[in-house]
Amino acid sequence: MKTKSYPAPTLFEKLVHKVAKKWVAGHSMNDALRSARDANAKGMVAIINYLGEHLTDESEIKRNVKEYVTILKEMDRLRINGSISPKLTQFGLDNDYDMCVNNILTIVEHAKKLGKFVWVDMESSSYLNDTIEIYLTLLKHYEMVGLAFQAYLKHGAGYLVDILLQKGKVRLVKGAYREDSSVVYRSKGAVDKNYLKLMQMLFEDGNNFAIATHDQQIIDNAIKLSGKYRKQFEFQMLKGVRDDIKPSLIKAGYSVAEYIPYGENIAAYSIRRIKEKPSNILLLARSLF
């Protein structure tokens, strides 16, 4: 079998990889499964994400479908308490809408049989409508599906109302894609303010949702809201980030999940995140200490 070769990494890529390895499990599925078992041992749920997006080659798309099906089977075999978190452009959304739907259906059907949850990741705003539409279509037939939703979207509240009216399960994130200011809030203050607004909506009208943040102010606000609204929710954080607070949240009785990415192009993925939102380099740097 011919081994796939990759260009030699630059010095910058090597440095980014050195930092990113604190919050990315590694290159292989076994790396991710080991991290997931470690998360479980610490009292956390595992969320596994196989790195990749914007795939257009059909053979590569099929490989991604197979990868996620195998992840689900291995999680079941190893009795890992966790879920998966795929992106729709991993399954051909850039090529063909119906093909993407059929591919994600294959994965969700396997997840249902194995009793696993699927979080559909949100991407840039150009995919917003399609992603929500596909998610709500899945939700009609499968209860064990959720959707990542970005707080930096300026008109996000209207979308969130529609999702909650259909009993959708939401993972609220801040959002990291570099988008036009007509579409998203760009300043941290504005994003945080909108996050708090949407989080209030989740506590009032949602259930079984996730507060995905490392921001202490938002975490503290979520704890206050949880005292007023008795809803099922969990905190979600990256592997290797905010390890200082995860044990105390678990001890206090909150559910905590650890987001565990893995794949072949760790450096490329990390560099993209930094380019989209330069402040992410601070998040990566903090994970070293």
ChimeraX attribute file (.defattr): number of C-alpha atoms within 10 A of each C-alpha:
attribute: neighborCount
match mode: 1-to-1
recipient: residues
	/A:1	3
	/A:2	4
	/A:3	5
	/A:4	5
	/A:5	6
	/A:6	8
	/A:7	5
	/A:8	8
	/A:9	12
	/A:10	10
	/A:11	9
	/A:12	11
	/A:13	16
	/A:14	13
	/A:15	12
	/A:16	21
	/A:17	21
	/A:18	14
	/A:19	20
	/A:20	24
	/A:21	20
	/A:22	19
	/A:23	21
	/A:24	25
	/A:25	26
	/A:26	22
	/A:27	17
	/A:28	12
	/A:29	21
	/A:30	14
	/A:31	16
	/A:32	24
	/A:33	21
	/A:34	14
	/A:35	24
	/A:36	28
	/A:37	20
	/A:38	15
	/A:39	23
	/A:40	18
	/A:41	12
	/A:42	13
	/A:43	17
	/A:44	23
	/A:45	24
	/A:46	27
	/A:47	25
	/A:48	28
	/A:49	24
	/A:50	23
	/A:51	21
	/A:52	22
	/A:53	19
	/A:54	16
	/A:55	18
	/A:56	16
	/A:57	12
	/A:58	12
	/A:59	9
	/A:60	14
	/A:61	21
	/A:62	14
	/A:63	14
	/A:64	21
	/A:65	18
	/A:66	15
	/A:67	15
	/A:68	24
	/A:69	19
	/A:70	15
	/A:71	22
	/A:72	28
	/A:73	17
	/A:74	15
	/A:75	22
	/A:76	16
	/A:77	10
	/A:78	11
	/A:79	11
	/A:80	21
	/A:81	20
	/A:82	24
	/A:83	24
	/A:84	27
	/A:85	24
	/A:86	23
	/A:87	21
	/A:88	27
	/A:89	23
	/A:90	24
	/A:91	30
	/A:92	26
	/A:93	22
	/A:94	16
	/A:95	15
	/A:96	12
	/A:97	15
	/A:98	12
	/A:99	14
	/A:100	20
	/A:101	18
	/A:102	13
	/A:103	20
	/A:104	25
	/A:105	15
	/A:106	15
	/A:107	20
	/A:108	24
	/A:109	16
	/A:110	17
	/A:111	24
	/A:112	16
	/A:113	10
	/A:114	14
	/A:115	13
	/A:116	21
	/A:117	21
	/A:118	24
	/A:119	23
	/A:120	23
	/A:121	20
	/A:122	22
	/A:123	20
	/A:124	12
	/A:125	17
	/A:126	9
	/A:127	14
	/A:128	15
	/A:129	11
	/A:130	14
	/A:131	22
	/A:132	20
	/A:133	12
	/A:134	18
	/A:135	23
	/A:136	20
	/A:137	12
	/A:138	19
	/A:139	19
	/A:140	11
	/A:141	10
	/A:142	18
	/A:143	14
	/A:144	18
	/A:145	24
	/A:146	24
	/A:147	24
	/A:148	23
	/A:149	25
	/A:150	28
	/A:151	27
	/A:152	26
	/A:153	23
	/A:154	17
	/A:155	14
	/A:156	17
	/A:157	16
	/A:158	9
	/A:159	14
	/A:160	21
	/A:161	17
	/A:162	13
	/A:163	20
	/A:164	16
	/A:165	10
	/A:166	13
	/A:167	17
	/A:168	24
	/A:169	24
	/A:170	26
	/A:171	26
	/A:172	22
	/A:173	20
	/A:174	21
	/A:175	22
	/A:176	21
	/A:177	18
	/A:178	17
	/A:179	18
	/A:180	10
	/A:181	12
	/A:182	10
	/A:183	13
	/A:184	21
	/A:185	22
	/A:186	19
	/A:187	10
	/A:188	12
	/A:189	10
	/A:190	14
	/A:191	20
	/A:192	18
	/A:193	15
	/A:194	22
	/A:195	24
	/A:196	16
	/A:197	13
	/A:198	20
	/A:199	24
	/A:200	16
	/A:201	15
	/A:202	25
	/A:203	20
	/A:204	14
	/A:205	14
	/A:206	23
	/A:207	18
	/A:208	16
	/A:209	22
	/A:210	24
	/A:211	23
	/A:212	24
	/A:213	19
	/A:214	18
	/A:215	12
	/A:216	11
	/A:217	11
	/A:218	18
	/A:219	17
	/A:220	11
	/A:221	13
	/A:222	19
	/A:223	12
	/A:224	11
	/A:225	16
	/A:226	15
	/A:227	9
	/A:228	10
	/A:229	14
	/A:230	11
	/A:231	17
	/A:232	14
	/A:233	22
	/A:234	19
	/A:235	24
	/A:236	24
	/A:237	22
	/A:238	20
	/A:239	23
	/A:240	21
	/A:241	21
	/A:242	17
	/A:243	13
	/A:244	9
	/A:245	12
	/A:246	22
	/A:247	16
	/A:248	11
	/A:249	16
	/A:250	16
	/A:251	10
	/A:252	9
	/A:253	9
	/A:254	18
	/A:255	18
	/A:256	24
	/A:257	28
	/A:258	25
	/A:259	27
	/A:260	27
	/A:261	26
	/A:262	25
	/A:263	19
	/A:264	14
	/A:265	14
	/A:266	22
	/A:267	23
	/A:268	16
	/A:269	19
	/A:270	21
	/A:271	19
	/A:272	14
	/A:273	17
	/A:274	20
	/A:275	14
	/A:276	15
	/A:277	16
	/A:278	14
	/A:279	13
	/A:280	16
	/A:281	18
	/A:282	10
	/A:283	16
	/A:284	21
	/A:285	14
	/A:286	14
	/A:287	19
	/A:288	14
	/A:289	8
